Amino acid sequence: MNKIAFYLLQTFTLIVVLNSCTAPPQKDNVSVTSPNDKFRFDLQIINSEPIYSAYFNNNKIIGKSSMGFNFSGNETTSHNLTIKSVKNRKVDKLWNPIYGEKNQYPEQYHEVIVDFNTTNENIPVFKLNIRAYNQGIAFRYEFENNGEIIIKEELTEFALPADSEVWVSHNAQANIAKRKVSELEDKLVERPLLAQLNDSLFVALGEAALIDFARMKFAPNKEKPGTLVASLDGEVTYDKGFKSPWRTIMAGNTAGELLENNYLILNLNEPSKITNPEWIKPGKVIREVTLTTEGGLTCVDFAVKHNLQYIEFDAGWYGHEYDETSDATTVTVDPKRSKGPLDLPAVIKYAESKGVGVILYVNRAALEKQLDEVLPLLKSWGVKGVKYGFVNVGSQKWTNWLHEAVRKAADYGLMVDIHDEYRPTGYSRTYPNLMTQEGIRGDEASVDNTMVLKTLFVRMLAGAGDHTYCYFNERVDAKLGSHASQLAKAVCLYSPWQFLYWYDKPVKEDQKTGTSGDFGNSITEVPELTFFDQLPTVWDDTKVIQGYPGEYAVVARKSGTTWFVGALNGEQERDYAIPFNFLDPNSQYEATVFTDDKEIKTRTKVAIDSRTLTSKDIIKKTLERHQGMALIIKKVE
């Protein structure tokens, strides 16, 4: 189903919201259960302090944990509290995204808003909003202050079993490592955080709707082995009422179940505020690496030939990105990157005539000084989107600035890709011009499939990730894995803007001058490029067939009646048996299968085979270390 159809369906979405009611508090206890009865959140007042715990299928996944904030003046929200009132609400609705990993998302939850009394007149009055979804639990703090308050630190704890294993990284683009939660170093760890409590119980902790607050990470509590504490990136100040970001707890029997349910993060954000989304268009992107007119025109022709929707000019088109004299309202090529010439208006005009959009990179140094000049100017040039580079993140100031920059881009009909340390918390539901973001350790870092398989089950819980795939660069064979696995990665890792040829250029081997850095690998017309040609970037349905972080994965995604499947293998050779019971049982399919084969006489050594498939079939295949397999499965009409 296409994007416009999604938008029109929003009008006809079934919504059932039961009237809320206020109930008298049940002494010092509140319990909230999800509609499917899988999740439960228990709140207790113990010694005048709020303590919570969480359950999945009657298994305790979060033990007794503290809540609240410390304010300036050493005042604490969590002391001297009693429950004043409890308001209940039930929501059961469906909503249709403009684009997504599915064409429709359920939003079903039971909500309780707990209002507190306190004997301390020096702390602001607050409420605790608790939601139990069918996919997990979320809670946030809601304040009704009239004057300024300053939050010094957050006290929210997440008490995992001490013997849990967790996948952690210390920043958004770092390696992800598997550790015992009780043995974590005294360093902050990123969200989302994935934990394995036993062989069939996985938990994910995260953050949603971070818009004008300070970013949360997790700090180990050395006095309570297994307990993590929310750690804010600096102070938070408000002079009126506010709501904190949501703290999220997901659980499932497999890591794949959590990944399939990652739309919980979107559900915790407000619906789209863009009334006419016609200009928001997902697609595939090739980066132009020569910063020349000739290179730009060649990229446009390649995009037309290979069904790409965008070309992108990266750093250097307006001068050195960190030079204070560089001006993003001019086309002034950085001589350290290219000798030029670059007639950018001519390239944009040519691209427009061919139905190809142009995306431009702008570094934070220019954005912070020139944002209000640059956005309307780029719009007047005919640019379709902007890549915000090396943005400041974390603090309340820069979190607020960045989301305001997304809103300003929407005002000018510009789509956005945010690069480097930013990780999503669902804001693309509210402003779907935020197409994708990095906050990921991608192909630029030459990561192998073992790391990609950690990224898939950990980082991608937060939402779309721009992995900047390359295909012909030497690092594919030397470090990443294989070419078939590069095809499969583009299915497994979701991004509405999918950069497919990050270090590659559609020129002859003898035309390597003027390239960015030493990444001058030319694109060869090998047969398997038909996979990228046919690949969508947004989906009607997504299934995680099997997998385990860092070891293996099989992901299937549907567009119309066609399925795309990606299988990625980690460090150890593995025998795969892939079922296709997700296919229509009443139909027959034709599958095109792409695998690594050293005997194939092409530069990339990818074999292409075809076979018929039904929902009862199983494909068995042995994948060697860091190999992959990709399939296109089309219904036979």
N, C-alpha and C positions, 0 to 999 in steps of 0.2 A: 504494500500500500504506500502511495507517495505522500510527501510532506503535506501537500494541500489537502489531501483527503483526511489526514490526521487532524488538521486544524478544523475542518468542517464538522468532523465527528464530535468535536468538543461540545457543540450545541446540543447534541442528542445523548450525551452521557447520562446514564442513570445515576442519580444521587439520592441516597437515603441518609438523612441525618436526624436522629431521634432527638427530641427536645431535651435539653439539659435540665437537670434538677439539682437542687441543693439539699443535701442530707445532713442530719446532725452527725457530728464525729462519733466514731465508735471508740470512746476512751482515747487511747494513745496509739491506735493501729489503723493503717489504711492498706488495703490490698487491691491491686488492679490486675485483671486477667485479660489476655488477648481473646478476640472473638473465636479463634480456633482452639482455645484452652491450652496452647502449648507454652505460652510465656506468662510469668507472674512476677509482679513487682510488689514487694512488701516494705512498707514504711512503718517504723516504730519510733516513738519518742522515749528514749532511754536516758534517765538522769537529765531531763529537759533538753536533750539534743536529738536531732533527727538522724536516724540510722536506717539504711536500706539494705536489702538483699534481693537477688534476682534468681529466677528459676526457669529452666527449659525442660519440658516433659518431666516435671517433678524432680529434676536434678538441679542441685544448687550450683549455679555458675558464677555468682558473685556473692561472697560471704558478707557478713555485716560490715558496712562501710559508712564512713562519715560523709557529711555534706556541708556545703556552705562556703562563705568567704570571710576573709579578714579585711577590714577596712582601715583607712587611716585613723590614727588615734587608738590602734590596737583593739578596736571593737570587732566582735565576731557575730555573724548572723546565727550561728548554730547553738548559742547558749540561751538558756532561760525561755525555751519555747514550749507552747502548748498548741494543740490543733483547735482553731476557731471554727472552721467550717470546711465542708467537702462538697465540691460540685462535680457531678458526673455527666458524661456525654458519650454517645455512641455514634460512630461514623461508618458508613458503608457506601463507598462510591467507586466509580471508575473514572479515569481521566486519560485523555489521548494526547501524547506529546507531539510537538511539531516534528521531532525526530527522536530516536532513542534505540535502545537495545531490544525493545518490544514496541509494538504499536499501541499498546494499551496497558496501563498499570492499575492494579487494584489499590485502593487506599481504604483500608479497613482497620479500625482501632477502637479501643475503649480508652476514654480519657478521664482523668480525675485531676481537678485543680484543688490543691490543699492550701487553705489560707491559715496563717499562723497568728497567734498572739504572742507578745513578748513583754516581759517586765522591764526591759531595758529601753528606755526612751531615746537612747543615743543611736540606735541602729534603725535603718529604714525598714518599713513594713514590706514583706515580700510574700509571694505565693510560689508553690512548687507545682509545675504542670507536668503530669506524668501521662505518657501514652504507652499502651501495650498493643502493638501491631501484630499481625500474623507473622511478620518477618523479624520482629525484635522489639526492644524496649527503648524508649527515649524519655529524657526528662530535661527540664530547663528551669531556671530561676527567673521570676518576673517581679520587678520592683516598681513601686508606685511613689518614689521619692519626688518631692517638689524642689528641693535644693540640691546642691552639688554633693556627690559622694565619690570617693576614690577607693577603688578596690585594689588592695595590695597583693593579695594572693587568693587562689582558689583552694578549697579544702576537700573537694570531692575525691573520694577514694574508689578504687575498683579492686576489691579483695579477691584475687584469683587463688585457686588452690596452689600451695607453694611448690608442688612438683609439676605444675603445668609447664609446657614448652611454648615459647613464643618466638615469632619471627619479627625481628626488630631492625630498624635503621635509625641513625642519629640525626640525619637530615633527609630532605625529600629526594635527593639525587645520590644518596649513598648506597653501598651494598646492603643487602638484607641478610641477616644472619639468624640462625636458629639457636636459641639459648634457653636454659632453665630460667623461669621468671624470678626465682629466688636467688639467682646468681648474677643478675644484671649489675653492670658497673654503675657507679654513681654518676650517670650521664642521662640527659633527657633522650627519650625515644619518640619517634614519629607516630602520628596517627594516619590511617588506621593501623591498629595493632591486632595481629591474628594470634590466637592461642589455641593449643590443643590440650584438652583436659584429660582425654583418654582416646582409645582407638576410634571411637565413634561419637566424639563430642568436640566440636570446634566453637570457639567464641571469638567475636571481633568487637573491639572497642573503637569508637570513633567520635567524630564531631560533625554536626550538620548546621546549616544556616549561620555560618560565621560570616558576618557582613560588616559590622562596625564595632567589633569587640577585639580583644587580643587573642591570637592563636593559642590553642591548647596543645601541649605535648604531655608526655607521661614521665613522671619521676619515680624511681623506685623508693619505697619507704623501707629503709634499712632496719627499722625497729619492728616491722611487720613483714616478714618474708612472704613474698607473693603479692603484696599489696602495691598498687601503683596509685600515684596521686596526680591529679590534673595540675599542670604547671603552666601558668600564663606567661606570654612573652611581654612582660612589662605591666605597668599599672593600667587600670581602666577607669576612665572618668566620665560621668554623666551628670548633667544638671537638670534632668527630668526623668520620668519613668522610662524603664527599658526592660528588655528581655535578653537573657544570655543566649548564646548558641545552645543547641541541643547536645546533650551527652548521650551517645548511642551504645547499645549493647545488642549485638546479634548473636544467634546461635544456630547450629545445625549439626546434622549427623556427619556431614562431609564438608570439606572446604569449598567444594563446588556448589553446594546448597547455598552457602553464604554469598558466593559470587553471583548466582542467579537472582538472589534477593537484594542486590545492592541498590535497587531503586528505593529502598527505605530512606536513603539519604535525600533523594529527590522529593519524596513525599513530605519531608519535614520542612520544605521550603514553600514559599507562597506561589500560587499559580502565575502564569506568564502575565507580565504587564505590557507586553508588546501587542497592541491590538491588531496590527496588520503585519503578519510575519512573512509576506510573500517574498521578501528580499533575502530571507535567511535560507541559505542553500548549502547543505553538506556536500562533500565531494573529495576527490583525490587531488593531491598537490605534488608538483615537482619544483624543487628549488633551482633557480637559475644561479649558477656558480661563477660565471665569468664577469658579471656586472658590465655587460656590453649590449649594444643594440642588437648585434648579430646573434648573440647568445639568447637574448630574450625572444627574438623572432623564431629562432630554431626551437626553443622550448614550447612556444605556442603551437608550432606545427606538430611537434611530438605529442603535445597534449591532445590535439584534435585526432591524431592517428590512433592514440591509445586510450581514448575515452577518459582523459583527466579533465577536471573542471577548473583547475587553477594552476597558475605559476606564481612563484614567490621570489621576490628579491630580498635577500637577507642583508646583514650588516655591511655597510660600506657605500651604499648608494647615495648617501648625503654627507659623506666624509667619515672620518674615524669616529666610531660611536661614542668614545669617551673623551674626545677633544672638545673643550669648552667652546671652541669657535665653530664647531659643526652645527649646521642649521638644517633641521628636518623639513623646512619649507622650500628647500632648494635641492636640485639634483647636482651633487658635487662629488664625484666618485673618489673614494679613498685611494690614493695612488699606491699605497702599500698592498692593496688587494687587487687592483686592476688598473690597466692603462686606459680602459675605456675604448672608444667613446660610448656613452649611454644616453640615448634619446628616449627617456622614459615615457614621455607623452606619446611618442610614435608607437612604442611597444604596447602601451595600454590601448591605444586606438585600434591597432591591428588585432590584439587579443579580443577586444569587444566585437570586432567584425567576424571573428571565428567562434564566438560563443564561449570564450575562455575568460575567467576572471583573474585579476591581478591582486596579490596580497603583498603588502610592504612591511618590512621590519622597522620598528623604531625602538631604540634603546631608552631605558628609563632616564638617562641623563637629559635627553631631549624631551621626553614625555613630561617630566616634572616641571620643565620650564615652558614648554610650547604646546601642551596638550590642546588647549582651547583654540590655538591657531592651526595646529596640524590636522585635527579631525575634519573640520569643514573644508580645508584645502584638499586633502586627499579625496574627500567625497566629490569635490568639483572636478578633480582629475579623472574620475571614473574608477577609482580603486574600490574593491569590494570588501577588503578586510585589512586589519592591522595585527601584526604580531608584536605584542608588548614584550620587550626583552630585558632580562636581568632586573626585574622589578623588585623593589623593596617589599618584604613581607614580614608578617609576624606581629608587630606592634599594632596597637589600636589605630594609631595614626595612619600607618601604611595600609592596613587592612581596609580601613574606611576609604582612603584615597583610591585604592585599586578598584574597588567595586563601584565607586563613583565614576571612575574612568570607563568601566564597562557600560554603565548607564549612559554616559555622554556619547560613547560610540554608537549606542542604539539610537540616540536622538538624531544622528546623521546617517542612519542606515548602514552602519559598518559592523561587520562581524569581527570577532576577536579570538586570538590564540595567545594565551599567557605562558611565557616560557620561564624556565629555571625553577626556583624553589616553591612556587605556588602549587598547592594541592587543592582540589575542588571539595566543596562541602554542599553541593547541590544548587548553587546559584543559577545554573543554566536552565533550571525550570522557570525561574522568575524572569531571567533575562537570557533567552535562548540564543541571542547573538554571541554569547560566550560559547564558542564552538568546541574548544578543547583547551588543554593546558599540559604543561610538562609535569614538573614535580615527580620525575621518574628518571631512572637510570637507563637511558636508551642506547641506541646504536652508536651515538657519539662517544660513549664510554667503552665501546667494544665489548659489551657484555655477552657471555655465552648463554645457551639455553637454560642452564641451571639457574642463573640469575633471572632470566625472563620468566621462568616458571614460578619463582618466588614473587616477582612483580605481579604476575597474573592473579595470584590468589591473595595478595596482600594489598599492594597499591591500588589495584583496579577495583577494590571494594569501595573506594571513594568516588569513582566515576571515570570519565573519559581521560585517556592519557596519550599524548603525542610522543611516540617512540622514535620518530625520525629514522625510518627504515632506509637502509641503502641496499643495493642489490649487486652492483658490479665492482664495488670497491674491494681491494684485496683482503680487507679485514673479515669479509664474509667467510672465506675459506680458512684464513689464518687464526681467527679468534671467535667468531660468532657461532659457527656450527656448520650450516649447509644452506644451499639455495632453496631446497624444498622447505626447510624450516623457516626461511624468510617469507615464503608464501604463506605458510601456516600461521606465522605470527600476526599477519595482517588480518586474519580471521579472529584469532584468540584475543588480541588486545583491541578494545573498542575505542574508536576516535572518529567523530563525525567529519573532521578534517583529517585525512590520512596522508601524511607525507611518505611517499613511496620510494623516491630516488634521491635521498638526501645528499650523497656524495657523488652522484652519477650525472653525466651530461650527455645529451644526444648530439654528439659531434664525432668527427673522425679522430682516429688516434693521433694524427699529426697536427691537431689543432688544440693543443693543451695549454698554450700561453694564455695568461690572464686569468688563471683559475684561482679560486679562493684556497689558500694554503697549498698542500700537495695532493689534493683530492681530485685528480683529473681523470678518473676512470670513465671511459666512454661507454655508452649504452650500446649493446649488441642486440640485434633483432633475433633473440633466441625464441623458440616456439612457446615456452611456458609463460611469456609475457601476456598471453591471452588470459591467464588467471587474473592478473592485476587489471587487465582491460575490462573484465566482466565483474570485478569485485565491487559490490556496494560498500558504503561506509556506515549506513544506518539500517535498522533491521525491524522486521515484523515480529520475530521471536528469537529467543536465545536459549540454548540448552548446554549445560556443562555435563557432558556424557560421563567423563571419568577424569580423575586426576589427583595429584598430591603436590603441595608446594615444593618446588625445587627438583621434582623428580619426573613428572609426566603430566600431560593433559590432552584431552580431546574435547573440543568445543564445536558446536554446530549452531549456525545462525541462518535464519530464513528471510528471504526477500521475495515477496510474491509467492510463487509456487516452487521457487528454486532454493535449495539449501547449499550453503558453503560450510565445509568442515575443515578444521585445522587440527593436526596432531603434532605435538611437540614432545621430544624426548630429551631427558637430562643426561646425567653423567654415565649411567649404566645402560648397556644394551637391554632392550626390553621387547618381549613378545606382546603385541597388541591384538585384542579381539574386540572390534568395534561393532556394537549393535546399531541397527538402524530402525528401531521400533518407534522413533519419533516421526517417521514418514507416514503418510496417509496409507492405511492398510488396504485401501481399495484401488490403489494406483500402482503403476509401474514407472520406474525411473531409469534414466541413463546417467551413469556417473563417469566423469572424467577424473582420473587419478594422477596426481603429480608426486613423484617420489625421487629420491636421490639414487643415481645409478652411475657408477664409475665407468661403465662401458659405453655410455652415451657419448657420441663424438661432437659435443658442443662445449663451449667455454664453461657453462654452468653445470653440465652433467645432470640434467633433470629428465627423467623418463616420463612420458605421458601415455597412459593406457586408458581404455574405456571398458565398461561392463554394465550390464543391466543390474538393477537393484530393486528389491521390495522391502517392506518393513520387517520381513522375517529373516533377512539376510544378515550375516556377520562377516566382516572383512578381517582376515588375520594377516598381520604383517609384522615382521621383525624390524625394529628401527635401531640402528647403531647409535653410538654416543653422539649426542647433540644433532641428530638427524630429525627430519620432520616429514610430514605427508599432508597434502592438501587435496580436497575434492570439491568439484562442482557437480551437484546432483540436480538434474532437471527432470521434471515430470514429463512423461510421454503422453502427449495429448491424443 
